[in-house]
Amino acid sequence: MLVLPILYSFRRCPYAMRARMALYVSHVDVEIREVHLANKPADMLLASPKATVPVLITSGNEVLDESLDIMKWALAINDTKGWLADFSADTVQQMNALILDNDTDFKQCLDQYKYAERFPASPPEYYRQQGEVFLTMLEQRLENSTYLFSSEQSFADSAIFPFIRQFAAVDKDWFTQSPYTKLQRWLELLTNSGEFIHSMKKFPTWEPGDKPVVFSANP
């Protein structure tokens, strides 16, 4: 009997979004366990004391609790869209550096901007301006190509996109009127992509004893 990998996920988490997108394009089916963040299942906490999603338990019982590791694991199995395989080692290194910027400095600005009431030392506009440093960098990258590293969606686009989506949603009117027109187009393309639409399918919150639910590459 085939034992599927298990993915603990939360639909609106940007880290989980990018993991699900990579699983989808890699045609890797998993048993998905949608969690409630205020009541995380004991099985997930036992597998990963970090207590953050996503968490993937492979069929061989290896635990991956970093979203980028899950993405790379899936793409190593079957990189159907060439998110990594179509790029040189040097370009992949550049992708990793850009993703690191996203996951550190920009993510901090995003949290401060989105939850500005928790950071009363400065107004929301200040945190937004800090985040615009990264937006400007992305806008410049999009000057000569549809996506961040080429004319096709890549690992970097997929890893960064969910966070830009969150940033844009804090004040949609501001983002629409901002000078980041190429970034706006990029965001629209990725939001309307099959990978993202499929990855955002709703699943019931998992409870121990529930019948397995499969997150599949088949619509």
DRENFI-938057 format. One line per 10 residues: for each residue x, y, z of N, C-alpha, C, O. Coordinates in nm, 3 decimals. Example, Ala and Ser with C-alpha at 12.3 -4.5 7.8 and 13.67 -1.06 7.14 Angstrom:
1.319 -0.569 0.780 1.230 -0.450 0.780 1.320 -0.330 0.780 1.424 -0.332 0.846; 1.285 -0.225 0.708 1.367 -0.106 0.714 1.290 0.003 0.787 1.341 0.114 0.804
// end
This chain:
0.085 -0.120 0.000 0.000 0.000 0.000 0.088 0.125 0.000 0.180 0.138 0.081; 0.059 0.216 -0.093 0.137 0.339 -0.104 0.110 0.430 0.016 -0.004 0.462 0.048; 0.219 0.471 0.081 0.208 0.565 0.192 0.249 0.702 0.143 0.365 0.723 0.105; 0.157 0.796 0.143 0.186 0.930 0.094 0.260 1.012 0.200 0.241 0.989 0.320; 0.343 1.106 0.157 0.397 1.204 0.251 0.282 1.280 0.317 0.175 1.294 0.259; 0.306 1.328 0.435 0.204 1.405 0.508 0.249 1.551 0.514 0.362 1.580 0.551; 0.158 1.640 0.478 0.188 1.783 0.484 0.094 1.851 0.582 -0.027 1.854 0.562; 0.151 1.906 0.689 0.074 1.993 0.779 0.081 2.133 0.721 0.190 2.186 0.694; -0.036 2.193 0.703 -0.041 2.318 0.629 -0.147 2.411 0.689 -0.232 2.369 0.767; -0.138 2.536 0.651 -0.241 2.635 0.685 -0.260 2.721 0.561 -0.166 2.784 0.513
-0.379 2.723 0.510 -0.406 2.778 0.377 -0.352 2.918 0.357 -0.298 2.947 0.250; -0.363 3.006 0.454 -0.328 3.147 0.435 -0.182 3.179 0.469 -0.139 3.293 0.453; -0.108 3.081 0.516 0.032 3.105 0.551 0.117 3.114 0.425 0.114 3.021 0.344; 0.192 3.222 0.405 0.272 3.235 0.282 0.379 3.127 0.268 0.413 3.087 0.157; 0.432 3.080 0.381 0.531 2.973 0.375 0.467 2.844 0.325 0.524 2.772 0.243; 0.347 2.815 0.375 0.275 2.696 0.330 0.232 2.710 0.185 0.232 2.612 0.110; 0.195 2.832 0.144 0.155 2.854 0.004 0.265 2.813 -0.091 0.241 2.742 -0.189; 0.387 2.858 -0.063 0.494 2.829 -0.159 0.531 2.682 -0.158 0.571 2.627 -0.261; 0.517 2.617 -0.043 0.542 2.473 -0.038 0.438 2.398 -0.121 0.472 2.308 -0.197; 0.311 2.435 -0.107 0.205 2.367 -0.183 0.222 2.391 -0.333 0.198 2.300 -0.412
0.262 2.510 -0.372 0.283 2.539 -0.514 0.391 2.447 -0.572 0.375 2.395 -0.683; 0.499 2.428 -0.500 0.607 2.343 -0.548 0.564 2.197 -0.554 0.599 2.126 -0.648; 0.489 2.152 -0.455 0.438 2.015 -0.457 0.347 1.994 -0.578 0.350 1.889 -0.642; 0.267 2.094 -0.607 0.174 2.083 -0.719 0.248 2.072 -0.852 0.219 1.982 -0.931; 0.343 2.162 -0.877 0.412 2.158 -1.007 0.503 2.036 -1.017 0.540 1.996 -1.127; 0.541 1.978 -0.904 0.625 1.859 -0.906 0.544 1.731 -0.918 0.600 1.621 -0.927; 0.411 1.745 -0.917 0.322 1.629 -0.927 0.343 1.532 -0.811 0.334 1.410 -0.828; 0.372 1.588 -0.695 0.389 1.507 -0.574 0.260 1.513 -0.493 0.224 1.618 -0.440; 0.191 1.401 -0.483 0.071 1.394 -0.402 0.109 1.380 -0.255 0.204 1.309 -0.221; 0.035 1.447 -0.169 0.057 1.436 -0.025 -0.076 1.424 0.047 -0.180 1.466 -0.004
-0.072 1.365 0.164 -0.188 1.372 0.252 -0.181 1.507 0.323 -0.087 1.533 0.398; -0.279 1.591 0.298 -0.275 1.725 0.356 -0.353 1.729 0.486 -0.465 1.677 0.495; -0.294 1.790 0.583 -0.358 1.807 0.713 -0.363 1.956 0.743 -0.264 2.015 0.789; -0.477 2.016 0.716 -0.496 2.159 0.741 -0.512 2.180 0.891 -0.596 2.116 0.954; -0.431 2.268 0.947 -0.432 2.285 1.092 -0.494 2.418 1.131 -0.502 2.512 1.051; -0.538 2.424 1.253 -0.584 2.549 1.314 -0.467 2.598 1.399 -0.425 2.529 1.492; -0.415 2.716 1.368 -0.292 2.762 1.433 -0.307 2.783 1.583 -0.208 2.780 1.657; -0.429 2.804 1.628 -0.450 2.822 1.772 -0.465 2.688 1.845 -0.469 2.683 1.968; -0.471 2.581 1.768 -0.487 2.448 1.828 -0.411 2.348 1.742 -0.470 2.263 1.675; -0.279 2.359 1.746 -0.196 2.275 1.660 -0.200 2.130 1.707 -0.192 2.102 1.826
-0.212 2.037 1.611 -0.223 1.896 1.650 -0.096 1.842 1.714 0.015 1.882 1.679; -0.115 1.753 1.809 -0.003 1.695 1.883 0.092 1.620 1.790 0.214 1.620 1.811; 0.037 1.556 1.687 0.122 1.481 1.594 0.219 1.572 1.521 0.334 1.535 1.497; 0.174 1.692 1.487 0.261 1.788 1.420 0.370 1.837 1.515 0.486 1.849 1.476; 0.332 1.867 1.638 0.428 1.916 1.736 0.532 1.810 1.772 0.647 1.842 1.802; 0.489 1.685 1.769 0.582 1.576 1.796 0.685 1.565 1.683 0.803 1.541 1.706; 0.637 1.584 1.559 0.726 1.575 1.444 0.820 1.695 1.438 0.937 1.682 1.403; 0.767 1.814 1.471 0.846 1.937 1.462 0.814 2.029 1.579 0.713 2.100 1.575; 0.896 2.029 1.682 0.873 2.116 1.798 0.874 2.265 1.763 0.834 2.347 1.845; 0.921 2.301 1.642 0.916 2.442 1.601 0.774 2.496 1.603 0.753 2.615 1.626
0.677 2.408 1.579 0.535 2.442 1.587 0.491 2.543 1.481 0.398 2.621 1.503; 0.559 2.542 1.367 0.520 2.629 1.257 0.490 2.545 1.134 0.546 2.437 1.116; 0.402 2.596 1.049 0.374 2.529 0.922 0.454 2.597 0.811 0.488 2.715 0.822; 0.483 2.522 0.705 0.444 2.383 0.680 0.542 2.285 0.743 0.657 2.317 0.772; 0.492 2.164 0.762 0.576 2.051 0.804 0.545 1.935 0.710 0.429 1.898 0.693; 0.647 1.879 0.650 0.630 1.764 0.562 0.699 1.643 0.624 0.816 1.650 0.662; 0.626 1.533 0.634 0.683 1.406 0.677 0.684 1.317 0.554 0.578 1.279 0.504; 0.802 1.284 0.505 0.813 1.205 0.383 0.770 1.060 0.408 0.750 1.019 0.523; 0.756 0.986 0.300 0.719 0.845 0.311 0.824 0.766 0.387 0.795 0.661 0.444; 0.947 0.818 0.388 1.055 0.755 0.465 1.071 0.811 0.604 1.171 0.785 0.671
0.970 0.890 0.649 0.967 0.949 0.784 1.073 1.057 0.808 1.106 1.087 0.923; 1.124 1.115 0.701 1.210 1.233 0.717 1.120 1.354 0.740 1.017 1.368 0.674; 1.158 1.440 0.833 1.078 1.558 0.864 1.144 1.682 0.803 1.261 1.711 0.829; 1.067 1.754 0.722 1.112 1.881 0.664 1.020 1.989 0.718 0.900 1.989 0.689; 1.075 2.081 0.797 0.990 2.185 0.856 1.032 2.326 0.817 1.003 2.423 0.886; 1.102 2.335 0.703 1.131 2.465 0.642 1.069 2.464 0.502 1.091 2.370 0.425; 0.993 2.566 0.469 0.921 2.567 0.342 1.013 2.557 0.221 0.981 2.490 0.124; 1.128 2.622 0.227 1.221 2.616 0.114 1.277 2.475 0.097 1.300 2.430 -0.015; 1.298 2.406 0.207 1.346 2.268 0.199 1.240 2.179 0.135 1.271 2.089 0.056; 1.114 2.204 0.169 1.004 2.127 0.108 0.998 2.154 -0.042 0.981 2.062 -0.121
1.012 2.279 -0.080 1.011 2.314 -0.222 1.123 2.243 -0.295 1.100 2.182 -0.400; 1.244 2.250 -0.241 1.359 2.189 -0.308 1.347 2.037 -0.312 1.387 1.974 -0.410; 1.292 1.979 -0.207 1.270 1.834 -0.204 1.175 1.793 -0.316 1.202 1.696 -0.387; 1.065 1.865 -0.331 0.967 1.832 -0.435 1.026 1.852 -0.575 1.009 1.768 -0.663; 1.096 1.963 -0.595 1.153 1.992 -0.727 1.264 1.894 -0.763 1.287 1.868 -0.881; 1.332 1.841 -0.664 1.435 1.740 -0.690 1.371 1.610 -0.741 1.436 1.534 -0.812; 1.247 1.587 -0.704 1.176 1.468 -0.751 1.129 1.486 -0.894 1.144 1.396 -0.977; 1.072 1.603 -0.924 1.014 1.622 -1.057 0.990 1.771 -1.082 0.883 1.824 -1.052; 1.088 1.836 -1.136 1.081 1.980 -1.163 1.016 2.004 -1.299 1.084 2.037 -1.397; 0.883 1.985 -1.305 0.813 1.985 -1.434 0.819 2.118 -1.507 0.813 2.121 -1.630
0.831 2.227 -1.434 0.832 2.360 -1.496 0.972 2.421 -1.502 0.987 2.536 -1.544; 1.074 2.346 -1.462 1.210 2.398 -1.467 1.235 2.514 -1.374 1.313 2.603 -1.406; 1.170 2.514 -1.258 1.186 2.625 -1.163 1.329 2.638 -1.116 1.377 2.748 -1.088; 1.398 2.526 -1.106 1.541 2.526 -1.071 1.626 2.466 -1.184 1.735 2.514 -1.214; 1.573 2.361 -1.244 1.652 2.286 -1.342 1.692 2.367 -1.464 1.795 2.339 -1.526; 1.613 2.470 -1.499 1.642 2.548 -1.619 1.742 2.660 -1.596 1.768 2.740 -1.686; 1.799 2.667 -1.476 1.888 2.779 -1.444 2.026 2.727 -1.402 2.040 2.617 -1.349; 2.126 2.810 -1.428 2.263 2.775 -1.392 2.281 2.781 -1.241 2.200 2.840 -1.169; 2.389 2.720 -1.195 2.419 2.721 -1.052 2.437 2.864 -1.001 2.396 2.896 -0.889; 2.498 2.950 -1.082 2.519 3.089 -1.043 2.386 3.162 -1.027 2.367 3.239 -0.933
2.293 3.137 -1.121 2.162 3.202 -1.112 2.084 3.151 -0.993 2.016 3.229 -0.926; 2.093 3.023 -0.965 2.025 2.967 -0.848 2.080 3.030 -0.720 2.006 3.055 -0.625; 2.210 3.056 -0.718 2.270 3.123 -0.602 2.213 3.263 -0.587 2.186 3.308 -0.476; 2.193 3.333 -0.699 2.131 3.465 -0.695 1.987 3.457 -0.646 1.942 3.542 -0.570; 1.917 3.355 -0.689 1.779 3.335 -0.643 1.777 3.318 -0.492 1.697 3.380 -0.422; 1.866 3.233 -0.443 1.870 3.208 -0.298 1.899 3.335 -0.219 1.845 3.356 -0.110; 1.985 3.420 -0.273 2.018 3.546 -0.206 1.897 3.638 -0.202 1.872 3.704 -0.101; 1.823 3.643 -0.313 1.704 3.728 -0.319 1.596 3.676 -0.224 1.529 3.755 -0.156; 1.580 3.545 -0.219 1.483 3.486 -0.127 1.522 3.513 0.017 1.435 3.537 0.102; 1.651 3.510 0.046 1.697 3.541 0.182 1.660 3.684 0.220 1.616 3.709 0.332
1.676 3.778 0.128 1.635 3.916 0.152 1.485 3.921 0.183 1.441 3.992 0.274; 1.409 3.846 0.106 1.264 3.843 0.126 1.229 3.788 0.264 1.145 3.843 0.335; 1.295 3.679 0.300 1.258 3.608 0.423 1.310 3.673 0.550 1.268 3.636 0.660; 1.399 3.769 0.537 1.456 3.835 0.654 1.410 3.981 0.662 1.309 4.011 0.727; 1.481 4.069 0.597 1.451 4.213 0.607 1.311 4.247 0.560 1.238 4.319 0.628; 1.273 4.194 0.443 1.140 4.230 0.391 1.029 4.171 0.476 0.928 4.237 0.502; 1.046 4.048 0.520 0.943 3.986 0.603 0.923 4.065 0.732 0.810 4.078 0.779; 1.029 4.117 0.788 1.016 4.199 0.909 0.935 4.325 0.879 0.846 4.362 0.956; 0.966 4.391 0.768 0.891 4.511 0.729 0.744 4.478 0.702 0.654 4.553 0.740; 0.722 4.366 0.637 0.585 4.322 0.608 0.505 4.305 0.736 0.393 4.354 0.746
0.562 4.237 0.833 0.492 4.214 0.960 0.464 4.346 1.031 0.356 4.365 1.087; 0.560 4.437 1.030 0.541 4.565 1.097 0.436 4.649 1.026 0.360 4.722 1.090; 0.432 4.640 0.894 0.335 4.715 0.814 0.195 4.655 0.830 0.098 4.728 0.850; 0.187 4.524 0.821 0.057 4.456 0.828 -0.003 4.465 0.968 -0.124 4.480 0.984; 0.081 4.455 1.069 0.034 4.458 1.208 0.090 4.581 1.278 0.147 4.571 1.387; 0.072 4.696 1.216 0.133 4.820 1.266 0.090 4.854 1.408 0.163 4.921 1.480; -0.030 4.809 1.448 -0.077 4.838 1.583 0.011 4.772 1.689 0.012 4.814 1.804; 0.084 4.669 1.649 0.174 4.601 1.742 0.310 4.671 1.750 0.392 4.640 1.836; 0.332 4.765 1.659 0.461 4.834 1.652 0.436 4.985 1.652 0.462 5.052 1.552; 0.385 5.039 1.763 0.343 5.179 1.768 0.457 5.280 1.763 0.431 5.401 1.761
0.580 5.235 1.761 0.693 5.329 1.759 0.693 5.415 1.633 0.744 5.527 1.633; 0.635 5.362 1.524 0.632 5.436 1.397 0.497 5.412 1.329 0.432 5.311 1.355; 0.454 5.505 1.243 0.328 5.487 1.171 0.343 5.380 1.062 0.455 5.348 1.023; 0.230 5.324 1.014 0.236 5.220 0.911 0.313 5.264 0.787 0.383 5.184 0.724; 0.301 5.392 0.752 0.368 5.443 0.632 0.520 5.428 0.642 0.588 5.407 0.541; 0.572 5.438 0.761 0.716 5.422 0.779 0.759 5.279 0.745 0.856 5.258 0.673; 0.684 5.182 0.798 0.718 5.043 0.772 0.698 5.010 0.623 0.773 4.932 0.565; 0.596 5.071 0.563 0.574 5.050 0.420 0.693 5.101 0.340 0.739 5.035 0.247; 0.743 5.218 0.376 0.859 5.274 0.306 0.981 5.185 0.321 1.060 5.171 0.228; 0.997 5.127 0.437 1.108 5.034 0.456 1.094 4.912 0.364 1.192 4.864 0.308
0.972 4.864 0.350 0.946 4.751 0.262 0.964 4.784 0.116 0.994 4.697 0.034; 0.947 4.913 0.082 0.959 4.953 -0.058 1.102 4.939 -0.111 1.123 4.936 -0.232; 1.198 4.929 -0.023 1.335 4.904 -0.068 1.340 4.774 -0.147 1.403 4.765 -0.252; 1.272 4.673 -0.095 1.268 4.543 -0.162 1.179 4.549 -0.286 1.212 4.490 -0.389; 1.066 4.618 -0.277 0.978 4.632 -0.393 1.052 4.696 -0.509 1.038 4.653 -0.624; 1.131 4.797 -0.479 1.208 4.866 -0.583 1.309 4.770 -0.647 1.329 4.773 -0.769; 1.371 4.688 -0.567 1.466 4.590 -0.619 1.397 4.494 -0.716 1.450 4.461 -0.821; 1.276 4.449 -0.678 1.202 4.358 -0.765 1.157 4.428 -0.892 1.163 4.371 -1.001; 1.111 4.551 -0.878 1.066 4.628 -0.995 1.180 4.642 -1.096 1.159 4.628 -1.217; 1.299 4.667 -1.048 1.415 4.680 -1.136 1.446 4.548 -1.205 1.484 4.547 -1.322
1.430 4.438 -1.135 1.454 4.307 -1.195 1.353 4.278 -1.307 1.384 4.207 -1.403; 1.235 4.332 -1.293 1.129 4.306 -1.390 1.133 4.401 -1.510 1.045 4.396 -1.596; 1.232 4.486 -1.515 1.244 4.579 -1.626 1.260 4.507 -1.760 1.207 4.551 -1.861; 1.333 4.397 -1.758 1.369 4.331 -1.884 1.313 4.190 -1.900 1.344 4.122 -1.997; 1.233 4.147 -1.805 1.174 4.014 -1.817 1.041 4.009 -1.744 1.015 4.089 -1.654; 0.959 3.914 -1.783 0.825 3.901 -1.724 0.834 3.857 -1.578 0.755 3.900 -1.494; 0.931 3.769 -1.551 0.950 3.718 -1.415 1.087 3.761 -1.364 1.163 3.826 -1.436; 1.120 3.725 -1.242 1.237 3.781 -1.176 1.369 3.741 -1.239 1.466 3.816 -1.233; 1.374 3.622 -1.299 1.501 3.576 -1.355 1.494 3.537 -1.502 1.596 3.506 -1.563; 1.375 3.538 -1.557 1.362 3.503 -1.699 1.220 3.533 -1.744 1.144 3.600 -1.674
1.186 3.483 -1.861 1.051 3.501 -1.914 0.953 3.399 -1.857 0.834 3.403 -1.886; 1.005 3.307 -1.774 0.921 3.203 -1.715 0.930 3.208 -1.563 1.030 3.253 -1.506; 0.824 3.163 -1.500 0.820 3.157 -1.354 0.930 3.065 -1.301 0.957 2.959 -1.359; 0.993 3.106 -1.193 1.103 3.030 -1.136 1.080 3.000 -0.988 0.980 3.041 -0.930; 1.174 2.930 -0.931 1.176 2.903 -0.787 1.167 3.032 -0.706 1.094 3.040 -0.608; 1.241 3.133 -0.748 1.243 3.260 -0.675 1.108 3.331 -0.682 1.059 3.381 -0.580; 1.048 3.335 -0.799 0.915 3.397 -0.813 0.817 3.331 -0.717 0.743 3.399 -0.646; 0.817 3.199 -0.717 0.720 3.123 -0.639 0.744 3.138 -0.489 0.650 3.139 -0.411; 0.871 3.148 -0.450 0.904 3.161 -0.308 0.873 3.299 -0.253 0.837 3.314 -0.136; 0.888 3.401 -0.337 0.871 3.540 -0.293 0.728 3.590 -0.308 0.680 3.670 -0.228
0.660 3.542 -0.409 0.527 3.591 -0.444 0.427 3.598 -0.328 0.361 3.701 -0.314; 0.412 3.494 -0.244 0.310 3.502 -0.139 0.330 3.619 -0.042 0.233 3.669 0.015; 0.453 3.662 -0.024 0.482 3.771 0.068 0.451 3.907 0.005 0.403 3.998 0.072; 0.478 3.920 -0.125 0.441 4.043 -0.195 0.290 4.054 -0.202 0.235 4.164 -0.191; 0.224 3.943 -0.218 0.076 3.941 -0.219 0.023 3.994 -0.087 -0.072 4.072 -0.086; 0.083 3.952 0.024 0.040 4.002 0.155 0.065 4.152 0.168 -0.020 4.226 0.216; 0.182 4.194 0.124 0.218 4.335 0.135 0.119 4.421 0.055 0.073 4.524 0.104; 0.087 4.378 -0.066 -0.005 4.453 -0.152 -0.145 4.460 -0.091 -0.216 4.558 -0.111; -0.183 4.357 -0.018 -0.319 4.350 0.036 -0.340 4.438 0.158 -0.455 4.464 0.196; -0.233 4.485 0.220 -0.249 4.570 0.339 -0.324 4.698 0.303 -0.414 4.740 0.376
-0.288 4.759 0.190 -0.357 4.878 0.140 -0.362 4.865 -0.012 -0.273 4.912 -0.082; -0.466 4.800 -0.061 -0.476 4.769 -0.203 -0.477 4.895 -0.289 -0.418 4.898 -0.397; -0.544 5.000 -0.242 -0.551 5.125 -0.319 -0.412 5.185 -0.336 -0.375 5.229 -0.444; -0.336 5.184 -0.227 -0.200 5.238 -0.237 -0.117 5.158 -0.337 -0.049 5.215 -0.422; -0.123 5.025 -0.327 -0.041 4.942 -0.415 -0.082 4.961 -0.561 0.004 4.966 -0.649; -0.211 4.971 -0.587 -0.259 4.988 -0.724 -0.211 5.120 -0.784 -0.185 5.129 -0.904; -0.199 5.222 -0.699 -0.159 5.355 -0.747 -0.008 5.378 -0.735 0.043 5.484 -0.772; 0.063 5.280 -0.685 0.207 5.294 -0.667 0.279 5.287 -0.802 0.220 5.246 -0.901; 0.405 5.327 -0.806 0.480 5.325 -0.932 0.532 5.187 -0.971 0.605 5.173 -1.070; 0.496 5.085 -0.893 0.550 4.952 -0.919 0.463 4.877 -1.020 0.404 4.773 -0.989
0.456 4.932 -1.139 0.364 4.879 -1.239 0.405 4.740 -1.289 0.319 4.655 -1.314; 0.532 4.717 -1.302 0.578 4.585 -1.347 0.557 4.482 -1.237 0.525 4.366 -1.266; 0.575 4.521 -1.114 0.550 4.432 -1.001 0.401 4.400 -0.991 0.363 4.287 -0.958; 0.318 4.498 -1.018 0.174 4.475 -1.019 0.136 4.371 -1.124 0.055 4.282 -1.096; 0.193 4.382 -1.243 0.165 4.286 -1.350 0.214 4.146 -1.309 0.145 4.046 -1.329; 0.334 4.140 -1.253 0.392 4.014 -1.205 0.302 3.949 -1.101 0.276 3.829 -1.106; 0.254 4.029 -1.006 0.167 3.979 -0.901 0.037 3.925 -0.959 -0.013 3.821 -0.916; -0.017 3.995 -1.056 -0.142 3.951 -1.120 -0.122 3.817 -1.193 -0.206 3.728 -1.185; -0.011 3.806 -1.264 0.018 3.681 -1.336 0.026 3.563 -1.240 -0.030 3.456 -1.266; 0.096 3.581 -1.130 0.114 3.472 -1.036 -0.014 3.441 -0.959 -0.043 3.325 -0.929
-0.091 3.544 -0.928 -0.218 3.523 -0.859 -0.314 3.443 -0.945 -0.393 3.364 -0.893; -0.308 3.464 -1.074 -0.398 3.394 -1.166 -0.340 3.265 -1.221 -0.403 3.200 -1.305; -0.223 3.227 -1.175 -0.160 3.104 -1.225 -0.231 2.981 -1.172 -0.289 2.982 -1.063; -0.226 2.874 -1.251 -0.287 2.749 -1.208 -0.224 2.696 -1.081 -0.292 2.637 -0.998; -0.093 2.717 -1.067 -0.023 2.668 -0.948 -0.080 2.731 -0.821 -0.103 2.662 -0.722; -0.101 2.862 -0.826 -0.150 2.930 -0.707 -0.297 2.898 -0.681 -0.336 2.871 -0.568; -0.377 2.901 -0.785 -0.520 2.872 -0.769 -0.540 2.733 -0.709 -0.620 2.716 -0.618; -0.467 2.636 -0.760 -0.480 2.500 -0.708 -0.429 2.491 -0.564 -0.487 2.421 -0.481; -0.322 2.562 -0.535 -0.264 2.554 -0.400 -0.352 2.617 -0.295 -0.336 2.590 -0.176; -0.446 2.701 -0.337 -0.533 2.770 -0.243 -0.668 2.700 -0.223 -0.760 2.756 -0.164
-0.677 2.578 -0.273 -0.800 2.500 -0.251 -0.824 2.483 -0.101 -0.730 2.460 -0.025; -0.949 2.495 -0.060 -0.981 2.486 0.082 -0.997 2.340 0.125 -1.054 2.258 0.053; -0.945 2.311 0.243 -0.959 2.178 0.302 -1.012 2.194 0.444 -0.984 2.295 0.509; -1.087 2.097 0.493 -1.135 2.105 0.632 -1.019 2.091 0.729 -0.917 2.029 0.698; -1.036 2.149 0.846 -0.934 2.135 0.950 -0.922 1.988 0.990 -1.021 1.920 1.015; -0.797 1.941 0.994 -0.773 1.801 1.023 -0.786 1.770 1.172 -0.744 1.847 1.258; -0.845 1.655 1.198 -0.852 1.602 1.335 -0.802 1.459 1.334 -0.824 1.387 1.237; -0.734 1.415 1.440 -0.689 1.276 1.446 -0.804 1.179 1.421 -0.913 1.195 1.477; -0.779 1.081 1.339 -0.884 0.984 1.307 -0.960 1.016 1.180 -1.036 0.933 1.130; -0.939 1.137 1.125 -1.007 1.174 1.001 -0.958 1.088 0.886 -0.843 1.042 0.885
-1.044 1.066 0.789 -1.006 0.997 0.667 -0.904 1.083 0.592 -0.923 1.205 0.581; -0.796 1.022 0.541 -0.694 1.102 0.471 -0.750 1.181 0.354 -0.835 1.132 0.279; -0.702 1.305 0.340 -0.739 1.392 0.229 -0.614 1.417 0.147 -0.509 1.453 0.202; -0.624 1.399 0.017 -0.506 1.410 -0.070 -0.502 1.545 -0.139 -0.599 1.589 -0.200; -0.387 1.611 -0.128 -0.358 1.729 -0.208 -0.284 1.677 -0.330 -0.171 1.629 -0.320; -0.348 1.687 -0.446 -0.297 1.622 -0.565 -0.267 1.721 -0.676 -0.324 1.830 -0.680; -0.178 1.682 -0.765 -0.149 1.763 -0.883 -0.262 1.754 -0.985 -0.266 1.831 -1.080; -0.353 1.660 -0.964 -0.468 1.646 -1.055 -0.581 1.732 -1.004 -0.624 1.714 -0.890; -0.632 1.826 -1.086 -0.740 1.916 -1.043 -0.861 1.839 -0.990 -0.960 1.901 -0.950
// end
